[in-house]
Amino acid sequence: MQILAAAEELPRTSALKAQLVCLRITPAVGAILLVAFVAFPGFLPPMAPDMSPAEVATFYTENTAMIRFSMLTYNLCAIMLLPFFMLIVVQMKRMATQTHVLAYCYLTAVVSGATIFALADIFFLVAAFRRDRDPELVQLLNDLAWITLVAPVGMLVAQNLLLAAAVFFDTGRHGSPRPVFGRWVGYFAALTGLAMAPAAAAAVASSGPLAWNGAVSFWLRIAAFASFVAVMFFVLRNTLHRQAIDDGIAS
């Protein structure tokens, strides 16, 4: 019996360790992405949509090295946030819902967002690729990069609302009254998702808070996303600790 119990415990221990690895790499990845954000000359402050073609072309000509460093870093490292979000998917699958449909929808939304972010990185790199390009074409590529970076928020809103729905449907597992996440996590996820929704207007607004450089579309969107990752890091850490206790791995 002891051998059988040990054999059953081993897969649970391995699964928990894998989840902990996904969680623990998140601060390092976040630090790298922050460096890339600060390094990009067009983020602090964000470039304005009303810059002339000559001004945009000059920006890319004078800052080619830092643009390439920042966007190559994002291209290589931003995908390493995926394990963090997949950890949320794993925990959603532990919830007491009738199916795993919400978890799989969440997974699809995360992957879609990662793909769009990668495309935005590439558009910035293409704009900086040739110094002798027509300034109007550089402006076009810059518009494409910024709108692709800021405006497509549907998947971010969807994934947060999906998480909120899963939390509200969760009533505990195997007769336990304790759900995977507290209900406040559902409200927090919904709130951060809705805070990012107005950024969709960056595709049509050329000035004001809804423009791609505006307080709502740019800064509120970034703050909401960063807050979600930071808060969920500690939520997931506590959840994994409780999971270890429930599985008899820790006390």
ZAPAMI-415348 format. One line per 3 residues: their letters; for each residue x, y, z of C-alpha. Coordinates in Angstrom, 3 decimals, m for minus. Layout:
% ZAPAMI-415348
a = X/Y/Z | ... .
This chain:
% ZAPAMI-415348
mqi = 0.000/0.000/0.000 | 2.843/2.400/0.786 | 4.396/1.686/m2.619 .
laa = 1.060/2.323/m4.328 | 0.569/5.590/m2.445 | 4.082/6.718/m3.367 .
aee = 3.427/5.857/m7.021 | 0.239/7.944/m6.987 | 1.977/10.859/m5.274 .
lpr = 4.858/11.083/m7.763 | 2.802/12.388/m10.740 | 1.091/14.960/m8.501 .
tsa = 4.464/16.140/m7.204 | 5.898/16.438/m10.719 | 2.841/18.338/m11.940 .
lka = 3.052/20.759/m9.033 | 6.773/21.333/m9.590 | 6.137/22.121/m13.248 .
qlv = 3.512/24.675/m12.255 | 5.884/26.253/m9.756 | 8.543/26.603/m12.459 .
clr = 6.023/28.385/m14.701 | 5.204/30.734/m11.853 | 8.758/31.454/m10.708 .
itp = 10.069/32.449/m14.133 | 7.393/35.150/m14.418 | 9.217/37.900/m12.424 .
avg = 12.386/37.404/m14.493 | 10.435/37.578/m17.742 | 8.605/40.666/m16.490 .
ail = 11.911/42.386/m15.693 | 13.237/41.657/m19.196 | 10.080/43.023/m20.813 .
lva = 10.289/46.146/m18.650 | 13.851/46.755/m19.858 | 12.645/46.401/m23.459 .
fva = 9.800/48.838/m22.759 | 12.120/51.484/m21.318 | 14.643/50.935/m24.109 .
fpg = 12.156/51.721/m26.880 | 12.460/55.487/m27.533 | 8.858/55.714/m28.723 .
flp = 7.199/54.602/m25.481 | 8.372/57.257/m23.000 | 6.478/59.292/m24.055 .
pma = 4.528/57.298/m26.656 | 4.747/58.554/m30.210 | 1.837/60.742/m31.307 .
pdm = m0.443/59.758/m34.213 | m0.216/63.281/m35.662 | 3.550/63.161/m36.302 .
spa = 4.373/64.071/m39.884 | 5.923/61.520/m42.266 | 9.253/63.340/m42.013 .
eva = 9.169/63.258/m38.199 | 8.330/59.559/m38.141 | 11.068/58.733/m40.642 .
tfy = 13.578/60.766/m38.628 | 12.590/58.898/m35.460 | 13.313/55.533/m37.068 .
ten = 16.538/56.748/m38.640 | 17.930/58.211/m35.420 | 16.841/55.378/m33.112 .
tam = 17.341/52.293/m35.256 | 19.587/50.441/m32.797 | 17.322/50.845/m29.764 .
irf = 14.192/50.056/m31.770 | 15.761/46.818/m32.954 | 17.013/45.919/m29.476 .
sml = 13.620/46.508/m27.888 | 11.515/44.743/m30.497 | 13.890/41.803/m30.884 .
tyn = 13.781/41.380/m27.104 | 9.990/41.375/m27.175 | 10.002/38.983/m30.118 .
lca = 12.236/36.516/m28.285 | 11.075/36.886/m24.682 | 7.448/38.042/m24.542 .
iml = 6.308/34.528/m25.407 | 7.803/33.398/m22.086 | 4.773/34.943/m20.370 .
lpf = 2.765/32.123/m21.921 | 3.601/29.620/m19.133 | 2.115/32.052/m16.600 .
fml = m1.190/32.185/m18.459 | m1.133/28.437/m19.071 | m0.871/28.038/m15.306 .
ivv = m4.166/29.914/m15.055 | m5.617/27.504/m17.630 | m4.489/24.523/m15.553 .
qmk = m6.123/25.983/m12.452 | m9.320/26.728/m14.387 | m9.458/23.049/m15.347 .
rma = m9.397/22.181/m11.634 | m12.591/24.162/m11.091 | m15.945/22.490/m10.542 .
tqt = m17.490/23.417/m13.888 | m19.437/20.993/m16.059 | m16.863/21.135/m18.856 .
hvl = m13.448/22.630/m19.518 | m14.833/24.874/m22.238 | m14.007/28.109/m20.389 .
ayc = m10.401/27.018/m19.856 | m9.980/26.130/m23.532 | m11.569/29.415/m24.619 .
ylt = m9.174/31.224/m22.282 | m6.260/29.337/m23.856 | m7.375/30.358/m27.357 .
avv = m7.682/34.018/m26.347 | m4.187/34.016/m24.812 | m2.604/32.475/m27.906 .
sga = m4.418/34.945/m30.170 | m3.128/37.864/m28.118 | 0.438/36.569/m28.191 .
tif = 0.270/36.247/m31.984 | m0.999/39.801/m32.476 | 1.662/41.192/m30.130 .
ala = 4.352/39.386/m32.144 | 3.002/40.935/m35.346 | 3.217/44.422/m33.835 .
dif = 6.877/43.788/m32.956 | 7.591/42.782/m36.536 | 5.883/45.874/m37.950 .
flv = 8.113/48.119/m35.811 | 11.155/46.196/m37.051 | 10.054/46.479/m40.687 .
aaf = 9.627/50.237/m40.277 | 13.233/50.443/m39.065 | 14.588/47.998/m41.652 .
rrd = 15.484/50.436/m44.473 | 16.760/53.946/m43.775 | 16.154/55.103/m47.355 .
rdp = 12.464/54.174/m47.424 | 9.907/56.806/m48.466 | 8.836/58.698/m45.285 .
elv = 5.161/58.163/m46.115 | 5.719/54.410/m46.240 | 7.548/54.570/m42.913 .
qll = 4.580/56.444/m41.465 | 2.236/53.775/m42.831 | 4.273/51.005/m41.200 .
ndl = 4.429/52.995/m37.969 | 0.626/53.401/m37.999 | 0.257/49.680/m38.613 .
awi = 2.638/48.840/m35.775 | 0.979/51.111/m33.232 | m2.611/50.212/m34.096 .
tlv = m1.752/46.501/m34.047 | m0.023/46.940/m30.683 | m2.728/48.954/m28.917 .
apv = m6.138/48.465/m30.553 | m6.691/44.649/m30.651 | m7.914/44.181/m27.086 .
gml = m10.835/41.864/m27.760 | m8.857/38.771/m26.769 | m7.621/40.449/m23.561 .
vaq = m11.139/41.439/m22.565 | m12.430/37.980/m23.476 | m9.824/36.079/m21.478 .
nll = m10.444/38.165/m18.371 | m14.219/37.790/m18.641 | m13.800/34.050/m19.227 .
laa = m11.714/33.791/m16.076 | m14.328/35.789/m14.171 | m17.103/33.495/m15.409 .
avf = m15.125/30.399/m14.431 | m14.524/31.785/m10.935 | m18.216/32.568/m10.457 .
fdt = m19.259/29.086/m11.666 | m16.744/27.355/m9.397 | m18.374/25.924/m6.285 .
grh = m15.526/23.729/m5.050 | m14.155/20.351/m6.064 | m15.127/16.852/m4.944 .
gsp = m17.561/18.119/m2.356 | m15.143/20.665/m0.908 | m16.723/24.089/m0.320 .
rpv = m13.453/25.842/m1.171 | m13.163/27.018/m4.797 | m9.850/27.279/m6.644 .
fgr = m9.883/31.109/m6.614 | m11.743/33.477/m4.304 | m14.732/35.248/m5.824 .
wvg = m12.891/38.567/m5.592 | m10.546/37.254/m8.309 | m13.526/37.075/m10.649 .
yfa = m14.459/40.683/m9.976 | m10.830/41.753/m10.351 | m10.470/39.913/m13.675 .
alt = m13.671/41.452/m15.026 | m12.630/44.942/m13.915 | m9.175/44.752/m15.505 .
gla = m10.669/43.351/m18.697 | m13.182/46.185/m18.950 | m10.431/48.728/m18.205 .
map = m8.604/47.564/m21.340 | m11.683/47.608/m23.590 | m11.601/51.335/m24.531 .
aaa = m8.193/50.860/m26.190 | m10.060/49.415/m29.185 | m10.804/53.041/m30.128 .
aav = m7.096/53.600/m30.851 | m7.793/52.325/m34.359 | m9.996/55.354/m35.105 .
ass = m8.992/58.098/m32.650 | m6.078/60.298/m33.689 | m5.991/62.492/m30.586 .
gpl = m7.158/62.589/m26.996 | m7.212/59.867/m24.319 | m8.424/57.178/m26.752 .
awn = m5.630/57.699/m29.285 | m2.865/55.112/m29.270 | m0.714/57.437/m27.140 .
gav = m3.587/58.498/m24.890 | m4.007/58.029/m21.160 | m6.800/55.486/m21.632 .
sfw = m5.712/53.477/m24.673 | m2.012/53.328/m23.808 | m1.385/53.904/m20.112 .
lri = m4.603/52.490/m18.622 | m4.325/49.425/m20.838 | m0.731/48.794/m19.759 .
aaf = m1.517/49.451/m16.098 | m4.486/47.076/m16.161 | m2.495/44.297/m17.809 .
asf = 0.510/44.713/m15.494 | m1.749/44.831/m12.435 | m3.484/41.642/m13.517 .
vav = m0.198/39.772/m13.923 | 1.184/41.070/m10.611 | m1.938/40.249/m8.586 .
mff = m2.462/36.862/m10.210 | 1.166/35.954/m9.488 | 0.454/36.046/m5.751 .
vlr = m2.986/34.484/m6.182 | m1.462/31.571/m8.070 | 1.340/31.202/m5.535 .
ntl = m1.197/30.829/m2.736 | m3.359/28.531/m4.843 | m0.441/26.202/m5.572 .
hrq = 0.393/26.079/m1.876 | m3.179/25.064/m1.076 | m3.090/22.504/m3.886 .
aid = 0.064/20.979/m2.394 | m1.666/20.668/0.973 | m4.815/19.170/m0.578 .
dgi = m2.713/16.624/m2.484 | m0.770/15.706/0.641 | 2.509/16.968/m0.771 .
as = 2.975/19.756/1.782 | 1.628/20.509/5.202 .
